[in-house]
Amino acid sequence: MSCFLPNGTKRPILDVNSEYLVYLWNFPNHLPMQNIRKDVFRRYGFVRFIETFEAWKDRKIGQIILEFTDQKEMNDFIEAFERKEVLNNFDPPIEFIYLQKMGKEKFFDYVKEWSGVDLLSCRGIPPSFDRKSRVILII
């Protein structure tokens, strides 16, 4: 999903209505997101968006949400993660939950509790996008 800012700039944002969300924590801040996106794409499928929470916290916080494009790609990633084939060489270990297992409300409550960011109330639009101005969502 994307939105247009008041100045006309198009920015991608997390689609909080997607069914294909995976929340990971204990994520090493030194890992470049582009490398993660490429590695996951090459092995499991397309990651539509990676939310790092930097737009809310002004820094990486060791937590990310991966938004996959479909069920199979998300399932392939989860199965590989559980078999420790991906993102498995870290101490403390990276952990995860996914929306379909918990349901939307519990998933986003958990994200809010640990990240401090209420993604549902802001529809995934960061504060830096100035919600008081007219922001147009492109679904």
Contacts in CASP RR format, 6 or more apart in sequence:
PFRMAT RR
TARGET T0000
AUTHOR 0000-0000-0000
METHOD contacts of the structure
MODEL  1
MSCFLPNGTKRPILDVNSEYLVYLWNFPNHLPMQNIRKDVFRRYGFVRFI
ETFEAWKDRKIGQIILEFTDQKEMNDFIEAFERKEVLNNFDPPIEFIYLQ
KMGKEKFFDYVKEWSGVDLLSCRGIPPSFDRKSRVILII
1 12 0 8 1.000
1 13 0 8 1.000
1 14 0 8 1.000
1 15 0 8 1.000
1 18 0 8 1.000
1 49 0 8 1.000
1 137 0 8 1.000
1 138 0 8 1.000
1 139 0 8 1.000
2 10 0 8 1.000
2 11 0 8 1.000
2 12 0 8 1.000
2 13 0 8 1.000
2 137 0 8 1.000
2 138 0 8 1.000
3 10 0 8 1.000
3 11 0 8 1.000
3 13 0 8 1.000
3 125 0 8 1.000
3 129 0 8 1.000
3 135 0 8 1.000
3 136 0 8 1.000
3 137 0 8 1.000
3 138 0 8 1.000
4 10 0 8 1.000
4 11 0 8 1.000
4 135 0 8 1.000
4 136 0 8 1.000
4 138 0 8 1.000
5 11 0 8 1.000
5 129 0 8 1.000
5 130 0 8 1.000
5 133 0 8 1.000
5 135 0 8 1.000
6 130 0 8 1.000
6 133 0 8 1.000
6 134 0 8 1.000
6 135 0 8 1.000
10 138 0 8 1.000
11 129 0 8 1.000
12 49 0 8 1.000
13 49 0 8 1.000
13 123 0 8 1.000
13 124 0 8 1.000
13 125 0 8 1.000
13 126 0 8 1.000
13 129 0 8 1.000
13 137 0 8 1.000
14 21 0 8 1.000
14 49 0 8 1.000
14 51 0 8 1.000
14 65 0 8 1.000
14 67 0 8 1.000
14 119 0 8 1.000
14 124 0 8 1.000
15 48 0 8 1.000
15 49 0 8 1.000
15 67 0 8 1.000
15 139 0 8 1.000
16 108 0 8 1.000
16 119 0 8 1.000
16 120 0 8 1.000
16 123 0 8 1.000
16 124 0 8 1.000
18 48 0 8 1.000
18 67 0 8 1.000
18 68 0 8 1.000
18 99 0 8 1.000
19 71 0 8 1.000
19 99 0 8 1.000
19 100 0 8 1.000
20 67 0 8 1.000
20 68 0 8 1.000
20 69 0 8 1.000
20 70 0 8 1.000
20 71 0 8 1.000
20 73 0 8 1.000
20 74 0 8 1.000
20 99 0 8 1.000
20 100 0 8 1.000
21 65 0 8 1.000
21 66 0 8 1.000
21 67 0 8 1.000
21 68 0 8 1.000
21 98 0 8 1.000
21 99 0 8 1.000
21 107 0 8 1.000
22 65 0 8 1.000
22 66 0 8 1.000
22 68 0 8 1.000
22 74 0 8 1.000
22 77 0 8 1.000
22 78 0 8 1.000
22 96 0 8 1.000
22 97 0 8 1.000
22 98 0 8 1.000
22 99 0 8 1.000
23 63 0 8 1.000
23 64 0 8 1.000
23 65 0 8 1.000
23 96 0 8 1.000
23 97 0 8 1.000
23 98 0 8 1.000
23 99 0 8 1.000
23 107 0 8 1.000
23 110 0 8 1.000
23 111 0 8 1.000
24 63 0 8 1.000
24 64 0 8 1.000
24 65 0 8 1.000
24 66 0 8 1.000
24 87 0 8 1.000
24 94 0 8 1.000
24 95 0 8 1.000
24 96 0 8 1.000
25 62 0 8 1.000
25 63 0 8 1.000
25 94 0 8 1.000
25 95 0 8 1.000
25 96 0 8 1.000
25 114 0 8 1.000
26 62 0 8 1.000
26 90 0 8 1.000
26 92 0 8 1.000
26 93 0 8 1.000
26 94 0 8 1.000
26 95 0 8 1.000
27 62 0 8 1.000
27 63 0 8 1.000
27 64 0 8 1.000
27 94 0 8 1.000
28 62 0 8 1.000
28 90 0 8 1.000
28 94 0 8 1.000
29 60 0 8 1.000
29 61 0 8 1.000
29 62 0 8 1.000
33 50 0 8 1.000
33 52 0 8 1.000
33 64 0 8 1.000
36 47 0 8 1.000
36 50 0 8 1.000
36 64 0 8 1.000
37 47 0 8 1.000
37 50 0 8 1.000
39 86 0 8 1.000
40 47 0 8 1.000
40 66 0 8 1.000
40 77 0 8 1.000
40 86 0 8 1.000
41 47 0 8 1.000
43 76 0 8 1.000
43 80 0 8 1.000
43 86 0 8 1.000
44 73 0 8 1.000
44 76 0 8 1.000
44 77 0 8 1.000
44 80 0 8 1.000
44 86 0 8 1.000
45 68 0 8 1.000
45 69 0 8 1.000
45 73 0 8 1.000
45 76 0 8 1.000
45 77 0 8 1.000
46 68 0 8 1.000
46 69 0 8 1.000
46 73 0 8 1.000
47 66 0 8 1.000
47 67 0 8 1.000
47 68 0 8 1.000
47 69 0 8 1.000
48 67 0 8 1.000
48 68 0 8 1.000
48 69 0 8 1.000
49 66 0 8 1.000
49 67 0 8 1.000
50 64 0 8 1.000
50 65 0 8 1.000
50 66 0 8 1.000
50 67 0 8 1.000
51 64 0 8 1.000
51 65 0 8 1.000
51 67 0 8 1.000
51 119 0 8 1.000
51 124 0 8 1.000
52 60 0 8 1.000
52 61 0 8 1.000
52 63 0 8 1.000
52 64 0 8 1.000
53 60 0 8 1.000
53 61 0 8 1.000
53 63 0 8 1.000
53 64 0 8 1.000
53 115 0 8 1.000
53 117 0 8 1.000
54 60 0 8 1.000
55 126 0 8 1.000
55 127 0 8 1.000
55 128 0 8 1.000
55 129 0 8 1.000
56 115 0 8 1.000
56 116 0 8 1.000
56 117 0 8 1.000
56 126 0 8 1.000
56 127 0 8 1.000
57 115 0 8 1.000
57 117 0 8 1.000
61 115 0 8 1.000
63 111 0 8 1.000
63 114 0 8 1.000
63 115 0 8 1.000
65 111 0 8 1.000
65 119 0 8 1.000
66 77 0 8 1.000
68 74 0 8 1.000
68 77 0 8 1.000
74 98 0 8 1.000
77 86 0 8 1.000
78 96 0 8 1.000
78 98 0 8 1.000
80 86 0 8 1.000
81 87 0 8 1.000
81 88 0 8 1.000
81 96 0 8 1.000
87 94 0 8 1.000
88 94 0 8 1.000
97 107 0 8 1.000
97 110 0 8 1.000
98 107 0 8 1.000
99 107 0 8 1.000
102 110 0 8 1.000
108 118 0 8 1.000
108 119 0 8 1.000
108 120 0 8 1.000
111 117 0 8 1.000
111 119 0 8 1.000
112 118 0 8 1.000
112 119 0 8 1.000
112 120 0 8 1.000
122 131 0 8 1.000
123 137 0 8 1.000
125 131 0 8 1.000
125 135 0 8 1.000
125 137 0 8 1.000
129 135 0 8 1.000
END
